[in-house]
Amino acid sequence: MIIQLIRAIIRLHSGHGVQSAFSFDLDVTQTKALDAFISGMVHSNMSINDQNIKEFHELLWSLIDGPSFHGGRPWANVIQRFIWLRALRRDGNFYEAGDLSPDLAKLEYFVNGTSLVHALWYQRDSDMGEIERVLAVHNEVLAVGRSNTFNMLFQYQQFSSSLALNQQREPKVFFDPGFQWLSVGADRMHLPAFRQGIQTLLQQVKDRYLLLTNGRTAFNSMPNNLNDDMTNTIRGHSFAKDKQFDSIKLEFFCSLVQDHSLAMVDGDGRLGWNIPAVKDILRRSLHGVHRVFLTPVVPAFASCTPIQVRHA
């Protein structure tokens, strides 16, 4: 998308093969940066060198830095004009909010990426440290509450996303009245086969687990008075972190170390890890874990409820 933006700016600025009343209304700094980039590419015979890269970054930076926002004056911002141009269709209408929102996200990534390049690469010869340079660029271009291009894009995306989520769309998911199949678009899934596939998947996980532990199970029943709060959505929360599992996990870990020779103690009492064996058991564990990471649960009723897969 950024290549499309720069190409449009160059074509309108040069006037080669383009007849349009539209203009990006570049300011003096942006025009100077554009002329320097074009001149540099022409003199280098369209080859890429460090000077061309520097001039290209200066052009990109001039489109998003603090002064480029022009105090929020209507249509004085180049990015704002590009959004209008990209959203406009040939028939004079504008495309849907659902198409606009991803484009706005890409422009936000562009601003973030250009800011990092400016702080960490372009200003690398500055007397300021890396953190100080990043903070300075952040305060100018990315800080919340400031009048800048990034916050303009963020507000646009919030608005377009709300419109997209509130749009009524034709249903694409249909359930068989007898709950034997469901269709998504042109694809159909038979639920009995799907449920059987889940059972097969879980059995494969169990077989891999027993192979890893030499047939030993960590525990055969859940501890007493275990509180599994399914409403807790804090990242990393799991019922397995309950203190009742501490001794079980320690015993299980020690058995793995012993069965697979993961570590050894030398004559001086120093513990040394068998790195190849550790890598091998991690690889074998991954084969079992990835099978249950996104295992879904098929509800046996008509209304679709959100299912959160956890403790995988």
GIZI-V405851 format. One record per run of one state. SS is the DSSP state (H for helix, E for strand, C for the rest). FROM is the first residue (numbers start at 0). TO is the last residue. If there is no record, write none. Layout:
SS_FROM_TO / SS_FROM_TO
This chain:
C_0_0 / H_1_13 / C_14_26 / H_27_42 / C_43_48 / H_49_63 / C_64_64 / H_65_71 / C_72_76 / H_77_86 / E_87_87 / C_88_92 / E_93_93 / C_94_95 / H_96_121 / C_122_128 / H_129_141 / C_142_147 / H_148_165 / C_166_171 / E_172_174 / C_175_179 / E_180_183 / C_184_185 / E_186_189 / H_190_211 / C_212_237 / H_238_240 / C_241_241 / H_242_258 / C_259_261 / E_262_264 / C_265_269 / E_270_272 / C_273_273 / H_274_291 / C_292_311
